[in-house]
C-alpha cells in the first residue's frame, strides 16, 4: 500500500479504466462500508458549467468571517492536490489524505473507484471527523450522477448552464440542465444564477420538489449604479434582505450573489447572518487563483484565467474589454475534446500574438497543430502565432517578444495555468536559495 501522497495519486491516476465514469452505485456501496454519515451538520452543493469555485470561495470567506468552521471540497487543483480539501481556508495535510485513502482502499474491497471518486470519499471522511459547521461541495461533472451527489445538500446552487463535457452530459443546454438539476432535493432551496434558463430546468426542479430561487426573480435580484451594487435576497424565514453600495467582487458577479442568497437560506434555524459590512469586506478581499488573476512578473503584467469553454472565454473577453493595456500576448493550451474554436473566437479581437504550447504529459491535450488550424480561421484577420513544446518554453518565448506595456494572458486548461504558476514560482526563488534544501 502506498506510503506518501505522491505514491497514492500516482496509483489512483492509473488504476481505474476510465478517467471519467459517472454513477453513484460504487460511491454508495463504499460509503456504506466506511459508515459515512454527513460531512457536516449543514451542506451546500454547487453545480454549474462555470463559476462553481468562485461561489464556494465567497461562501467560504463569509462563513469564516462569521466564525463558522467550514470545509470546502473543490476541483481540480492548480499546484497541489491538497488544495481540493480545505478546512477553514487551509489545505489539509498529506497525512490526513493518506489516512483517508488507506481507509477507502480497505473498505472498497473488489470495487474499482475512479480518481475523482476516491478523492471525494477522502474529503467526506476528513470533513466528517473535523467538527465542521458547514461543508461546501463542488460538483465535478454534471450533478445527477456526480460522486458528490451521494450527500443530500441542505441548499443546492446551479451557477450557470452552458455547453461543456457534451460526451457525458448531452449536446444541448436542455439536457445539461437536467443533469445539473439532479443535485436538487425535495423541499429544499435551489439557487440558480442562470438568467437564460433552458426550458427544462424549472419543470425538472418542480418535479423534484425543490424550492427554486432564481437570480432576476421577485425575491432575488440586483441593480448597479455609480454607487455600487444593490442586492435583494430572501432569508430562510421568507423575509427580504437588502444590501446597498456593494463593491464589484473579484469573481464573477452571479457567483458571488448566489453565494449570499444560498447562505441566507441555510437554515440554522434562521440562516447564516450576512451583514452589509460583511459583504463589503468579503467582496473586496476575496480573490481566486487562476480566475482573472492579475500579477506582475519580470516587470510584465500577467492575467491568468482557466477559461476552457466558450461561455468562460466570452466572460474573459468581456473583462478584457475594460482593461487598459497595450498589446495582449496569449499563451494558450486546452484539452482536445473542448470546443477550441468557441474558446478562441471571443478573444481573437483582443490578442495581438498567440503563443500555443503543447502539454506533453497530458494525453487529453490538444496538439499545437490542431489549435493553429483553428487559429487560421479566426475572424480577426491577420493572426500571428508561435508554437512551443511546453508551457515553460511558451512563457520564455512570450516574455521575450512582449513590449513593456503589453500584457500576457495565460488561459485555457487548468494544466495551462498551473504550469504558468509553477514556472513563475520557480523563477521567483531567491538566487542563493536551495543549496541545502530538499524540494519534493
C-alpha positions as MATLAB code, in Angstrom:
seq = 'XXXXXXXXXXXXXXXXXXXXXXXXXXXXXXXXXXXXXXXXXXXXXXXXXXXXXXXXXXXXXXXXXXXXXXXXXXXXXXXXXXXXXXXXXXXXXXXXXXXXXXXXXXXXXXXXXXXXXXXXXXXXXXXXXXXXXXXXXXXXXXXXXXXXXXXXXXXXXXXXXXXXXXXXXXXXXXXXXXXXXXXXXXXXXXXXXXXXXXXXXXXXXXXXXXXXXXXXXXXXXXXXXXXXXXXXXXXXXXXXXXXXXXXXXXXXXXXXXXXXXXXXXXXXXXXXXXXXXXXXXXXXXXXXXXXXXXXXXXXXXXXXXXXXXXXXXXXXXXXXXXXXXXXXXXXXXXXXXXXXXXXXXXXXXXXXXXXXXXXXXXXXXXXXXXXXXXXXXXXXXXXXXXXXXXXXXXXXXXXXXXXXXXXXXXXXXXXXXXXXXXXXXXXXXXXXXXXXXXXX';
ca = [
       0.000    0.000    0.000;
       1.374    3.482   -0.834;
       3.047    5.450    1.945;
       3.103    9.003    0.547;
       0.535   11.230   -1.113;
       2.602   11.264   -4.296;
       2.532    7.462   -4.406;
      -1.213    7.371   -3.735;
      -2.003    9.864   -6.506;
       0.247    8.017   -8.939;
      -1.632    4.803   -8.200;
      -5.083    6.369   -8.470;
      -4.266    8.054  -11.779;
      -3.548    4.726  -13.456;
      -5.747    2.196  -11.684;
      -9.315    2.857  -12.853;
     -10.004    2.053  -16.529;
     -11.949    5.293  -17.151;
     -10.824    8.808  -16.218;
     -14.493    9.832  -16.028;
     -17.193    7.315  -15.080;
     -20.442    8.769  -13.830;
     -22.708    6.861  -11.453;
     -23.403    6.655   -7.722;
     -23.580    2.909   -7.153;
     -19.874    2.423   -6.387;
     -19.729    5.532   -4.210;
     -22.807    4.482   -2.253;
     -21.511    0.983   -1.556;
     -18.090    2.140   -0.388;
     -19.654    4.953    1.627;
     -21.794    2.407    3.445;
     -18.743    0.222    4.104;
     -16.979    3.268    5.565;
     -20.075    4.052    7.664;
     -20.068    7.591    6.298;
     -22.776    9.797    7.748;
     -22.680   13.526    6.870;
     -19.607   15.671    6.307;
     -21.164   18.468    8.397;
     -24.493   19.388   10.004;
     -25.153   21.701    7.032;
     -24.132   21.051    3.426;
     -24.209   23.255    0.321;
     -23.614   21.572   -3.055;
     -22.610   23.687   -6.054;
     -23.077   22.625   -9.687;
     -22.687   24.622  -12.885;
     -20.655   24.894  -16.058;
     -18.636   27.864  -14.807;
     -18.360   29.829  -11.571;
     -18.534   26.959   -9.061;
     -15.169   27.638   -7.453;
     -15.923   31.353   -7.225;
     -19.233   30.683   -5.480;
     -17.568   28.433   -2.951;
     -14.772   30.957   -2.365;
     -17.280   33.674   -1.441;
     -19.300   31.353    0.826;
     -16.122   30.087    2.459;
     -14.944   33.637    3.155;
     -18.332   34.747    4.529;
     -18.661   31.706    6.793;
     -15.159   32.154    8.157;
     -15.852   35.866    8.675;
     -18.892   34.844   10.751;
     -16.783   32.477   12.863;
     -18.115   29.213   11.382;
     -15.890   26.186   10.929;
     -16.114   25.393    7.229;
     -14.826   22.700    4.911;
     -14.567   23.222    1.138;
     -14.111   20.488   -1.463;
     -13.250   21.797   -4.944;
     -11.621   20.514   -8.109;
      -9.410   20.453   -9.971;
      -6.364   21.821   -8.184;
      -3.707   24.087   -9.650;
      -0.428   23.306   -7.886;
      -1.037   20.832   -5.050;
      -3.710   18.160   -4.677;
      -4.288   19.288   -1.081;
      -5.938   22.460   -2.458;
      -9.016   20.332   -3.175;
      -9.764   19.719    0.505;
      -9.679   22.790    2.753;
     -10.678   23.363    6.353;
     -11.050   26.978    7.435;
      -9.309   28.058    4.254;
      -6.240   25.851    4.710;
      -5.429   22.763    2.602;
      -5.410   19.568    4.648;
      -2.158   17.706    5.242;
      -0.662   14.868    3.220;
      -1.077   12.691    6.302;
      -4.818   13.326    6.529;
      -5.302   12.454    2.866;
      -3.150    9.324    3.055;
      -5.041    8.104    6.128;
      -8.352    8.629    4.326;
      -7.107    6.899    1.175;
      -5.962    3.929    3.241;
      -9.385    3.571    4.861;
     -11.079    3.746    1.463;
      -8.699    1.177   -0.011;
      -9.612   -1.294    2.732;
     -13.339   -0.576    2.532;
     -13.748   -0.780   -1.257;
     -12.968   -4.500   -1.485;
     -13.168   -5.538   -5.131;
     -14.936   -2.359   -6.265;
     -12.940   -0.111   -8.588;
     -13.170    3.627   -7.910;
     -12.171    6.480  -10.209;
      -9.610    9.100   -9.213;
     -12.398   11.601   -8.504;
     -14.492    9.098   -6.529;
     -11.527    8.229   -4.320;
     -10.842   11.921   -3.707;
     -14.478   12.708   -2.951;
     -14.749    9.935   -0.385;
     -11.497   11.107    1.200;
     -12.842   14.662    1.513;
     -16.091   13.440    3.065;
     -14.189   11.288    5.582;
     -11.897   14.151    6.559;
     -14.793   16.581    6.899;
     -16.819   14.115    8.968;
     -14.030   13.983   11.551;
     -13.241   17.714   11.546;
     -16.176   19.051   13.566;
     -17.383   21.385   10.842;
     -20.388   23.673   10.947;
     -20.808   23.743    7.161;
     -19.405   21.706    4.261;
     -19.241   23.209    0.764;
     -19.079   20.609   -2.018;
     -18.296   21.355   -5.654;
     -19.700   19.006   -8.277;
     -17.002   17.639  -10.546;
     -19.116   16.929  -13.625;
     -22.831   17.423  -14.185;
     -24.643   16.809  -10.929;
     -27.155   13.966  -11.028;
     -24.552   11.186  -11.270;
     -21.547   13.038   -9.856;
     -19.818   11.458   -6.846;
     -20.618   14.497   -4.663;
     -24.341   13.813   -5.086;
     -24.329   10.925   -2.607;
     -24.730   13.667    0.017;
     -28.160   15.293    0.412;
     -27.489   19.021    0.375;
     -29.451   21.460    2.529;
     -29.078   24.058   -0.236;
     -28.153   23.477   -3.858;
     -26.682   26.016   -6.269;
     -26.518   25.983  -10.059;
     -24.199   28.757  -11.177;
     -24.514   28.528  -14.959;
     -25.619   26.193  -17.733;
     -23.575   26.098  -20.918;
     -22.220   23.550  -23.364;
     -19.263   21.624  -21.964;
     -18.464   17.934  -21.448;
     -21.087   17.103  -24.069;
     -19.892   13.490  -24.319;
     -21.115   12.817  -20.787;
     -23.850   15.425  -20.209;
     -25.573   15.833  -23.571;
     -25.197   18.114  -26.562;
     -27.830   20.701  -25.637;
     -28.316   23.110  -22.757;
     -31.685   21.471  -22.118;
     -30.067   18.086  -21.489;
     -27.263   19.579  -19.420;
     -29.772   21.494  -17.267;
     -31.489   18.232  -16.288;
     -28.157   16.718  -15.255;
     -27.229   19.718  -13.115;
     -30.702   19.872  -11.557;
     -30.029   16.402  -10.175;
     -28.456   17.973   -7.073;
     -31.858   19.405   -6.038;
     -33.691   17.836   -3.109;
     -37.372   17.894   -2.198;
     -38.488   20.814   -0.013;
     -35.005   22.318   -0.039;
     -33.776   25.526   -1.690;
     -32.084   25.513   -5.088;
     -30.427   28.815   -6.015;
     -29.749   29.447   -9.693;
     -27.763   32.274  -11.318;
     -28.518   31.323  -14.921;
     -30.754   34.070  -16.299;
     -31.146   32.469  -19.732;
     -32.617   29.284  -18.318;
     -33.139   26.239  -20.562;
     -36.809   25.304  -20.821;
     -36.162   22.012  -18.998;
     -34.756   23.463  -15.788;
     -37.757   24.788  -13.877;
     -40.062   21.840  -14.731;
     -37.371   19.435  -13.550;
     -36.818   21.342  -10.307;
     -40.565   21.313   -9.645;
     -40.658   17.592  -10.453;
     -38.015   17.005   -7.787;
     -39.968   19.135   -5.300;
     -37.201   21.699   -4.878;
     -37.764   25.351   -3.940;
     -36.167   27.478   -6.697;
     -34.637   30.894   -6.012;
     -33.738   32.416   -9.363;
     -31.444   35.402   -9.894;
     -33.601   38.061  -11.506;
     -36.780   36.806   -9.845;
     -39.100   38.668   -7.497;
     -37.136   37.770   -4.334;
     -33.561   37.573   -5.602;
     -32.353   40.398   -7.850;
     -29.805   43.197   -8.111;
     -29.098   46.516   -9.779;
     -25.945   48.532  -10.401;
     -25.217   52.243  -10.203;
     -22.262   54.578   -9.746;
     -22.518   53.952   -6.003;
     -22.175   50.182   -6.351;
     -24.389   47.091   -6.342;
     -27.773   46.894   -4.678;
     -28.721   43.289   -3.866;
     -32.097   41.987   -2.724;
     -32.377   38.478   -1.285;
     -34.740   36.485    0.902;
     -33.763   34.607    4.066;
     -34.901   31.228    5.405;
     -37.882   32.858    7.142;
     -39.083   34.425    3.888;
     -38.046   37.917    4.918;
     -36.397   40.280    2.439;
     -32.785   41.317    2.947;
     -31.362   44.317    1.089;
     -27.705   45.288    0.694;
     -26.564   48.613   -0.736;
     -23.376   50.097   -2.148;
     -21.617   46.766   -2.527;
     -18.305   46.765   -4.426;
     -17.859   44.686   -7.550;
     -16.303   41.401   -6.402;
     -13.122   39.934   -7.880;
     -15.055   36.863   -9.034;
     -17.974   36.626  -11.493;
     -20.821   38.669  -10.053;
     -23.576   35.997  -10.432;
     -21.426   33.530   -8.487;
     -20.923   35.987   -5.645;
     -24.627   36.851   -5.466;
     -25.639   33.180   -5.435;
     -23.259   32.597   -2.547;
     -25.018   35.277   -0.492;
     -28.519   34.020   -1.294;
     -27.579   30.418   -0.501;
     -26.158   31.250    2.918;
     -29.258   33.243    3.846;
     -31.327   30.134    3.082;
     -29.096   27.804    5.093;
     -31.475   27.231    7.982;
     -29.612   27.175   11.314;
     -32.578   27.690   12.100;
     -32.535   31.327   10.998;
     -29.943   31.174    8.244;
     -26.382   32.449    8.325;
     -26.500   36.163    9.193;
     -24.858   38.207    6.444;
     -24.392   41.901    7.139;
     -23.730   44.661    4.642;
     -20.271   45.363    6.048;
     -19.500   41.623    5.915;
     -20.319   41.588    2.214;
     -18.282   44.687    1.509;
     -15.285   43.150    3.267;
     -15.568   39.777    1.520;
     -16.327   41.159   -1.949;
     -13.305   43.447   -1.681;
     -10.951   40.844   -0.268;
     -11.721   37.529   -1.970;
      -9.503   36.569   -4.901;
      -9.402   33.169   -6.564;
      -6.199   31.809   -8.031;
      -6.462   31.256  -11.763;
      -9.702   33.239  -12.165;
      -8.915   36.589  -13.760;
      -5.821   36.554  -11.564;
      -3.576   39.560  -12.081;
       0.103   39.608  -11.185;
       3.443   41.095  -12.135;
       6.420   39.046  -13.237;
       9.724   40.336  -14.625;
       8.126   43.803  -14.865;
       5.386   42.409  -17.089;
       1.615   42.360  -16.475;
       0.089   38.886  -16.471;
      -3.553   37.790  -16.363;
      -4.375   34.123  -15.700;
      -7.743   32.501  -16.246;
      -8.893   28.884  -16.501;
     -11.405   29.700  -19.246;
     -11.730   26.336  -21.001;
     -15.157   26.508  -22.636;
     -16.897   29.099  -24.843;
     -19.009   30.612  -22.054;
     -15.975   31.169  -19.823;
     -13.982   32.578  -22.746;
     -16.786   35.038  -23.522;
     -16.777   36.245  -19.909;
     -12.991   36.583  -20.047;
     -13.296   38.670  -23.218;
     -15.833   40.944  -21.523;
     -13.414   41.514  -18.656;
     -10.533   42.199  -21.026;
     -12.589   44.840  -22.819;
     -12.458   47.003  -19.679;
      -8.701   46.669  -19.218;
      -6.311   49.450  -20.189;
      -3.337   47.824  -21.813;
      -1.030   47.702  -24.793;
      -0.955   44.569  -26.862;
      -2.082   41.199  -25.480;
       0.057   38.105  -25.937;
      -1.975   34.945  -25.248;
      -0.330   31.753  -24.020;
      -2.894   29.019  -24.642;
      -3.395   25.271  -24.448;
      -6.506   23.228  -23.865;
      -7.931   19.723  -23.962;
      -8.641   18.171  -27.368;
     -12.264   17.368  -26.501;
     -13.107   21.051  -25.975;
     -14.730   23.410  -28.471;
     -11.462   25.101  -29.392;
     -12.994   27.443  -31.962;
     -15.637   28.525  -29.452;
     -12.942   29.306  -26.880;
     -10.641   31.207  -29.222;
     -13.227   33.234  -31.147;
     -14.295   35.675  -28.374;
     -10.662   36.587  -27.715;
      -9.326   36.996  -31.246;
     -10.150   40.700  -31.346;
      -8.025   41.361  -28.249;
      -4.969   39.169  -28.886;
      -2.089   40.556  -30.947;
       0.039   37.397  -30.830;
      -0.834   33.820  -29.883;
       1.658   31.526  -28.163;
       0.404   27.950  -28.499;
       2.018   25.329  -26.270;
       1.837   21.571  -26.030;
       1.054   19.801  -22.756;
       3.236   16.753  -23.437;
       2.342   14.868  -20.253;
      -1.448   15.204  -20.708;
      -2.905   12.634  -23.078;
      -6.193   14.568  -23.480;
      -4.448   17.779  -24.506;
      -4.896   19.234  -27.988;
      -1.759   19.301  -30.081;
      -0.394   22.656  -31.196;
      -1.011   21.923  -34.859;
      -4.703   21.351  -34.263;
      -5.016   24.626  -32.351;
      -3.148   26.526  -35.069;
      -5.544   25.106  -37.677;
      -8.387   26.684  -35.691;
      -6.496   29.962  -35.301;
      -6.163   30.262  -39.066;
      -9.944   30.627  -39.280;
     -10.078   33.393  -36.634;
     -12.293   36.313  -37.698;
      -9.757   38.916  -36.588;
      -7.856   38.742  -39.887;
      -4.051   38.545  -39.817;
      -3.435   36.328  -36.813;
       0.129   35.885  -35.592;
       1.235   32.865  -33.625;
       4.227   30.932  -32.308;
       4.300   27.310  -31.143;
       6.203   25.654  -28.299;
       6.768   22.135  -26.957;
       5.905   23.114  -23.351;
       4.306   25.893  -21.318;
       7.726   26.794  -19.913;
       9.078   27.326  -23.421;
       5.958   29.331  -24.236;
       6.494   31.580  -21.242;
      10.104   32.250  -22.198;
       9.134   32.979  -25.795;
       6.212   35.226  -24.949;
       8.102   37.262  -22.358;
      10.940   37.802  -24.823;
       8.583   39.111  -27.530;
       6.486   41.378  -25.287;
       6.900   45.143  -25.031;
       6.895   46.739  -21.543;
       3.302   47.958  -21.946;
       1.995   44.577  -23.164;
       0.000   42.044  -21.141;
       0.452   38.281  -21.122;
      -2.846   36.406  -20.971;
      -2.369   32.794  -19.871;
      -5.579   30.843  -20.259;
      -7.263   27.589  -21.219;
      -6.878   24.369  -19.298;
      -6.217   24.206  -15.557;
      -2.964   22.483  -16.579;
      -2.007   25.577  -18.584;
      -2.475   27.956  -15.680;
      -0.864   25.525  -13.234;
       2.256   25.238  -15.399;
       2.463   29.031  -15.735;
       2.194   29.465  -11.960;
       4.820   26.756  -11.406;
       7.142   28.490  -13.878;
       6.703   31.859  -12.155;
       7.264   30.293   -8.741;
      10.440   28.538   -9.905;
      11.866   31.733  -11.381;
      10.918   33.781   -8.330;
      13.054   31.777   -5.881;
      15.967   33.700   -4.306;
      19.086   33.162   -6.401;
      21.117   31.787   -3.492;
      18.385   29.505   -2.155;
      18.200   25.776   -2.422;
      21.791   24.646   -1.862;
      20.918   22.830    1.356;
      17.183   22.441    0.823;
      15.133   19.436   -0.197;
      12.231   20.083   -2.605;
       9.919   17.110   -3.062;
];
